[in-house]
């Protein structure tokens, strides 16, 4: 299906947007709630995940507002959604930076950089949001309030959102590659020295980082169709592709859910939840579910919290 989107097409896009954004809102809200309720999670490393989840939650909320009427609410939705969505992928770069600085450079000052992280994320998001307002008209076409009607507005949109986004993707990918390569080298060195204790430590680190290596794919999967759709719309503005728009809206709206699963649901969170659940399990059930799950979780590495960052607190 190509051409101008019909009223039915726009309703479908709004439904997809609302459904996917709702899932992201629930997923990221769950991580925020875990951070608030469980004191043992309030390490600096997981605090960054909390800021990421908070940005995702607000991005999803303003995105799933849907199709507001013109006026103040339209402006509020457009500016707010852009601001918090940019903040979301910028927080992923602070997590990657923290991991690289701690594991590769062996620095112990990451907690002192929290104020700089806030200035970088919120300041950059604000600048990108204000700049994007130049050359743009606000309307309620499709699933988004913020609509670019001219080439200037579309170009500004691409510069203020998709360029920083792909810059973050490249930075995260390069950073995780360096960390994984370093730990691989450390593991091979430990094998050569037959140092079993060092081999165990290296394997624990690698178990976490092997998962982190897939994290740049979250941003790619969330925004690849959106990027293609924006480029196509810029080249052929009068030729809308409905199925591409559906993939664009659906995958972008699921970013918060993907982030909450990958960054937030680590073994520290699962262990904290299991410990609370065990307090409320009836005595009869405890013999069927002994502390095997807790022991297994304690043996696991906690992706973000259990790395050397935790030892610095």
N, C-alpha and C positions, 0 to 999 in steps of 0.2 A: 504494500500500500504506500503510495507516494502522493505528493501534492500537498494541498492545504489541509490541516487537521480539521475535522468536523467537530461539531458539538459533542457527538458521541465519543469520538477519539479523546477529546479533552476530559470527559467524565471518566473514561477508563484510566487515563494518566493520573487523574486526581485520586482515584481509588487505589491504584498501585502505590502512589506516593504516600497516601495516608496509612495503608497497611504496612508497608516496609518501614516507614518512619516510626510507627507505633512499636514495632518489634525492637528497633534500635533504641527507642526511648525506654522501654522496659529493661532491655539488657544493660544499657549504660546506667540507668537508675538503680539497678540491683548492685552494681559495683560501687556506686556512690553510697548506697545504704550500708554495704559491708564495711566500707571505710569508716563510716560514722559509728557503727555499732561495735566493731571489733578493735579494741585498742591495740592489740598485738600487731595489727596490720599497718599501724601509723609510722612506718619507717619512711625515710626520705625517698627510697626507690619506689615504694608503692604510693607515696604522695603524688608523684608524677603521673601514675596511672589514674589516681583520683581526679587530677586536673584534666586529664584526657577524657575520662568518662563524663565529667561534668560538662565539658565543652560539647561532647557528643550528645548528651542528653538535651542541652539547650538548642543545639543545632537541629536535632530531631523534632523538638517541640515546635520551633518556629517554622520548620519545613512542613510538618503535618497540619499546620493551621489550614493549609489547603489553598483555597481560591478566594481570598478576601476581596471585598469590594474596594473600589478605588478610594483613595483618601489616606488618612493617617495610618490606619491599620495595614494598608498595603505597603506604605513606606516602612513601618515598623517591622513587618515580616521580612521584607527584602533586605534591609540593612542588618537585622539581627541574625537571620539565617546565614548570610554571607560571612559575618563577623565570626560566629562560633564555628562554622565549618572550616574556615581558614585556621582558626585557633586549634581545632582538632588535629589536623595533620602537622601543624607546627609542634604540638606537644610530643608527637612521635619522634621528632628530630631531637628533642631534649632527652628523651629516653635513650635513643641511640648514642647521643653524645656522652651521656653519663656512663653507659656501658663501656664505650671506647676509652674514655678517660680513666676509668677505674681498672679495667682489665688490661688494656694495651699499654697505656702510659703510666699505670701504677700511681696515679694521683689520689690523694685522700681529701681533696678540698671540694668535692662535688656539692656537698650540702651548703657550702658558703656561696655557691653560684645560684641559689634559688631565686634571689631577687633579680638577677640578670635574666634568668629564664622567664620570669613574669614580664619583665620589660620587653624582652625579645618577642614573646608570643602575643601578648595583648597589644603592644605597641605596633607590631607589624600588621596584626589583624585590623587594627583601627585605621592605619594608613591605607591598607588595601581596600577597605570598605569605603572610605571617603573618596579615594581616587576613582573607584568604580562608579560613583554617582555621576561623574562627568560624562556627558554624552549619552546618558541613559534616560529612558522614559519608563515610568512605572505603570504597569497594567496588570491584568489578571488573565493572561492567556495561558492555557494549559494548566500544568500543576504548580507553576511557580508564579509568584507575584511579580518578580523583577523581570521585565521583558526588554530586550534590546531590539529596537526597531531599525537601526541604521548600522552601517559598517563600523562607524566610529565606536558606538556602544559595544558592539560585539568584540571589537579588537581590544577595548579597554577591559572587558570582562575576561578575555583570555589572558591578558597580561597580569591582571590583579588576582586571578584565581588559579588558572591552569599552569601558568609558568612557575609560580611558587610551589604548586602541588608537585609537579614533575621534578622540580629542584629538590624537594624533600624526599621524593622517591629515590632519586639518584644518590643523595647523601646517605640515606638509610641503608641502601644496598651496598654502597662502598664501605660504610662503617662496619656493618655486620660481616662483610667479606674479610675485612682486616682482622676482626676479633676471632672469627672462626679459623682463619689461617694461622694466627698466633697460637691458639690453643691446640691446633693440629700439630704444629711444630713442637710445642711443649710436650705433647703426648709421645711423639716419636723420640724426643730426647730422653724422656723418662724410661721408655722401653729400652733404649740403648744403654742406659745406666742401670737397668734392672731395679729401679727404685719403685717398689710396689706401692708405697704410701703416696708418692707423688703421682703415680699412674692413676690411683683411685681419685685423687683430687682433680686431676685433669679430666678424667672421665665424667665426674660430677658436673664440672663446668661445661663440658661439651654437650652433656645431655640437655642442659638448658639452652645453650646457644644454637644447637642444631634446630630447635624449634624457632628460635628468634630469626633464623635465616629466612624463614618464610614470611616474616612480617611485612617486608616491602611489597609482597604480593597482595596484601590486603588493600593497600591504596591503589595498586594497579587494577585489581579486580573491581574495586568500587568506582573508579573514575575512567577506565579505558573507554567504555562506551560513551560516556559523557564527552570525553575529549574528541572522539571521532565524530560525534553528533555536532559538536560546536564547529569543528573544522568544515564539515559538510554544509552546515547552515551558513557559514561565512562564504563558502564558494558558490553555493546554490541556494540563496535565501528563500526562493519561492518553491522549493522542492523538499517538502517534509517527508521523512520516512517514519511511518508510525511504529513499526517494530523496533527500530533503533531508538526511538524516543522512549518506548516502554523499557528497554534494557537500560537506557541512560538513567531514567528516573528510579527504576527498581534497584539497581546495584548501588547507585549513589546514596539512596536512602537507607540502605542496609549497612553503611560504613560503621555506624555506632554499634550495631550488633556484632559485626565481625571484630571490632576492636575490643569489645567487652569480653568476648570469648577468648581471644588470643592473648591480650594483655592482662585481663582481670582475673579470669578463672584459672589461676595458677594453683599449685599445691598448697601454698600458704592459706589461700582463701578456702579451698576445699577442706583443709585440715581444721580451720576455725569453725566452719559450718558443721563438720562432723562432730567436733567436740561439743558444740551447743546441742546438736540433736541427741547425742548420747546422754545428756543430762535429763532429757525428757522421755527417753525410751523406757518402757516398762521393764521391770526386772526379768520377766519371763522372756522378753525379746533379746536381752543382753547375752544370754547364753547361746542364742542362735547367731548373734552378731557380735562376737568378741572384739577385742581391740585390734584385730588384724588390720582393719582398714586404717586405723590411726597409725599403727606401726608402719604400714606401707607408705603412708603419706609422709611420715617423718623421715623415711629413708629417701624420699624423692627430693630433688632439688626444686626450689620454689621459683623458678624462672626469673623473677625480678627481685625478690626479697633476699634470697639466700646467697647471692653472689657476694663478693668481697665488700660490696657497698654496705651490707648490713653490719659488717664488723666495724665500720667506721663510726657507727652511731654511738 
